[in-house]
Every structure is written in C-alpha cells, then in structure tokens.
Amino acid sequence: MKFIVTLPPTENHAYIITYNRKRILTKEAKDWQVDAGYRAIYAKRKQGWSLSQDEWLVMELYFFFPNRLMRDSHNMLKVLLDAFEGILYANDRYVLPRIMEVMYDKQDPRLEIHLYRKEGYDDYKQGSSKSCRGMRRKTVEADGYAGT
C-alpha cells in the first residue's frame, strides 16, 4: 500500500520529560499521529489493506524536506512507527523501516510511505529454529583474526 503523510516531528521535538523522568508526547507529536492515523485509515480502506498480525512488513520511506537544513530522518522513525500501530499493524516490532531516499521539495514537504508484506520471511519469526538467534557471532578484526 502507498500513502503520503506530512513530515513527522523528530524524536527530540516529539517528547517532553516529566519530573519523574517519564517521556510523554508533545501536543505537536500527538496531533501529527492523529492526522497520520487518519491518512493511514483512508489509504487502508481505499487500497484494501488488512491489519497485519505477527508478520514481517517492509516500510519504504521517501522523505521530501522543505530545504537543505540538516535533518535526521532516522530520528523520526519512533513517532512514525507508533502512529500506525493498531491501524496498519498490530505491533511495530515486525516493521522493517527502510529509508530509500531523501529529497527536497520546497512547495510540498512530505513523507511517502510504501508498505508491503515481506515474502519468504517466515523462517525468521521469533522462536524459529532457523532464526539467527542461535548462531554464534564472530568478529573479524582488521588483521583478519576471527575471534569468537
């Protein structure tokens, strides 16, 4: 499925820290999530998307910033993924976000989202015997020595 949302706030601008060190969403971030949620619901209905349960999804992201100021597209992912939880997927832990491109559009800054189910990825669900969790990790140092 494909749809467009406005640019999400960065994580630095999306949360405030309370006196007891809890992070809560700012009004701006909440408003953005509501707007993005409505856009996702509309696209979901129009394109026939069904809520994903425990299956891997790929989310391709195309950012269109209004200018060339330094922005961190990675710093927007948490707010973005949380906005669609319960609408497009049950849990964002199964979403594989991929930033495909960062472009500039002064007249229409936006985020284009392409979401699809990952085919052939069932072997890597949690608990699978083929999961990479059981593999030993090795580190290859610059001199070629493989440590364990």
C-alpha positions in Angstrom: 0.0 0.0 0.0 1.1 3.6 -0.6 0.2 6.8 1.0 1.5 10.2 2.0 1.8 12.0 5.3 3.2 15.3 6.5 6.7 15.1 7.9 6.7 13.7 11.4 8.4 15.6 14.3 11.8 14.4 15.3 12.2 12.4 18.4 13.9 15.4 20.0 10.8 17.5 19.4 8.2 14.8 20.0 8.7 14.1 23.7 9.0 16.0 26.9 10.4 14.6 30.1 8.3 14.9 33.2 9.5 15.5 36.7 9.7 11.7 37.4 11.7 11.1 34.1 8.8 9.7 32.1 8.7 10.7 28.4 5.3 11.9 27.1 4.3 13.0 23.6 4.1 16.7 23.0 0.8 18.2 21.6 2.5 18.6 18.2 3.5 14.9 18.1 0.0 13.8 19.2 -1.6 15.9 16.6 0.7 14.6 13.9 0.0 11.0 15.0 -3.8 11.6 14.8 -3.5 13.2 11.3 -1.2 10.5 10.1 -3.5 7.8 11.5 -6.5 9.2 9.6 -4.5 9.3 6.4 -3.5 5.7 7.0 -7.1 4.6 7.7 -8.2 6.3 4.5 -5.5 4.6 2.4 -6.1 1.3 4.2 -9.8 1.3 3.2 -9.2 2.5 -0.3 -6.4 0.0 -1.0 -7.9 -3.0 0.8 -5.1 -3.4 3.4 -5.9 -5.7 6.3 -4.4 -5.4 9.8 -1.1 -7.3 9.9 -0.7 -9.7 12.8 2.8 -11.2 13.6 4.1 -11.0 10.0 7.1 -9.0 8.8 6.4 -5.8 6.9 8.7 -3.6 4.9 8.1 0.1 5.1 9.9 2.1 2.4 10.2 5.7 3.3 10.8 8.6 0.8 11.4 11.9 2.6 10.8 15.3 0.9 12.3 18.0 3.1 11.4 21.7 2.5 15.1 22.8 2.4 18.6 21.6 2.9 18.9 22.3 6.6 20.5 19.4 8.5 17.7 17.0 9.5 18.0 13.4 10.7 15.4 11.2 9.0 16.3 8.3 11.4 15.2 10.5 14.3 11.6 10.4 13.0 11.1 6.7 13.0 9.8 6.1 16.5 7.0 8.6 16.2 6.2 7.4 12.7 6.0 3.7 13.5 4.0 4.3 16.7 1.4 6.3 14.7 0.3 3.3 12.6 0.3 0.7 15.4 -3.2 -0.7 15.7 -4.1 0.7 12.3 -1.8 -1.0 9.7 -0.1 -3.5 12.0 -0.7 -4.9 15.5 2.9 -4.4 16.7 5.6 -2.2 15.1 8.3 -4.7 16.1 7.5 -6.6 12.9 8.1 -3.5 10.7 11.4 -3.1 8.8 11.7 0.6 8.1 13.9 1.4 5.1 14.8 5.0 4.2 15.0 4.8 0.5 15.7 8.4 -0.4 15.9 11.9 1.0 14.9 14.7 -1.5 13.9 18.3 -1.3 10.5 19.9 -2.3 10.0 23.4 -1.0 6.4 23.6 -2.2 5.3 20.2 -0.8 7.4 18.7 2.0 6.1 15.2 2.8 6.8 11.6 3.6 5.8 9.0 1.0 5.3 5.5 2.5 5.2 2.2 0.7 4.2 -0.6 3.0 4.2 -4.3 1.9 4.3 -7.7 3.4 7.8 -9.3 3.4 7.5 -12.5 1.3 9.6 -15.6 2.4 10.5 -14.1 5.8 8.6 -16.6 8.0 11.7 -18.5 8.9 12.9 -15.6 11.0 10.0 -15.2 13.3 10.8 -15.3 16.9 11.3 -18.9 18.1 12.1 -20.4 14.6 14.8 -23.0 14.6 16.3 -21.2 11.5 16.5 -17.9 13.4 19.8 -16.2 13.6 19.5 -16.0 17.4 21.1 -19.4 17.7 24.1 -18.5 15.6 27.4 -17.6 17.2 28.6 -14.2 16.4 32.2 -13.8 15.2 34.1 -10.6 15.0 36.7 -10.2 12.3 39.4 -7.7 13.2 41.4 -5.7 10.8 44.3 -8.2 10.8 42.0 -10.9 9.7 41.8 -12.8 13.0 38.3 -14.1 13.7 37.5 -14.0 17.4 34.7 -15.9 19.0 
